[in-house]
Amino acid sequence: MKVLFCTDGSKISYEALTNSLNWINNPVVDVLCVADWSFLPDTLSVEGSDFAMKCANSADSILDFSENFIKDSGANLGKKIKMCGVPVDAILEVEAENNYDFLVMGSNGKKGIQKWLGSVSQELASVSKTSTYVSKGLKSNKKILITVDASELSENVVKECIEKLNLDNKEVSLLTVYEMPDYLFLEGNIDSNWAVEVEKKQKNEALQILFKYEKLLEDRGINVACKAALKGSPSQVIVKYAHKNDIDLVITGVRSKKYYSRFFFSSVSKRILENVNSDVLIVRP
């Protein structure tokens, strides 16, 4: 697998890489550090200044440290890339020039050259065309939650997980969420038994989704430790489930806003990313 590791030199970014290497099969890691001058006034020129030189030297030190870190982690080092500019733009430029399987980054940063990582991870998770792994700290890297629904996207996400992730000796859980229609506008005009039957049908369909993906995984030798079909708002249910069960990695899928499925549209992924303590892998098949 080809990985772009985006780092500002912060501890959280290296924890993100450590976590991701426990999940990603046979990674070759390119490392990118961006010297960010975007916080300076537009009227201030830094080209050729001592400040620019210090930023460049800092980026070089981060890349050298990252090289040793990657090698010590047992992964294969690809390219070391240093850029100056707006971090999101720089990362997207590198992404466009290469065929990466994953982007990897932490979820918060520091100041100066290290200030950008938190907001960058949020933005990249929504605009990148590459599957994005975002971490919030070291995990045990044992429990994984794969969110599924009835869409073709969901099937592609699960197949991508089987192909690209190391799921051996992991505790895999499947979760699907079904939403009940709002009947308030029909209050007093509907048969309560009819509403019960609708909910029963929704749950049965959700269980069929779980059985489908359990079989798909187990046919590939991957044991499913737990599966759940729960009622409610998808993002809220997923976040609550991840907290309650101490999930290390939550996997969700997303496609462009124009062609989203009900379960995997970007706002759901965004809420998950913002509210879980788990690492999050946003898969774009």
JOZI-V258256 format. One record per helix or strand. SS is the DSSP state (2 for helix, 1 for strand). FROM is the first residue (numbers start at 1). TO is the last residue. If there is no record, write none. Layout:
SS&FROM&TO / SS&FROM&TO
This chain:
1&2&6 / 2&11&21 / 1&24&24 / 1&28&35 / 2&50&72 / 1&76&84 / 2&87&97 / 1&102&106 / 2&112&114 / 2&117&127 / 1&131&135 / 1&143&147 / 2&152&164 / 1&165&165 / 1&171&178 / 2&184&186 / 2&192&219 / 1&224&231 / 2&234&244 / 1&249&253 / 2&257&259 / 2&266&275 / 1&279&283
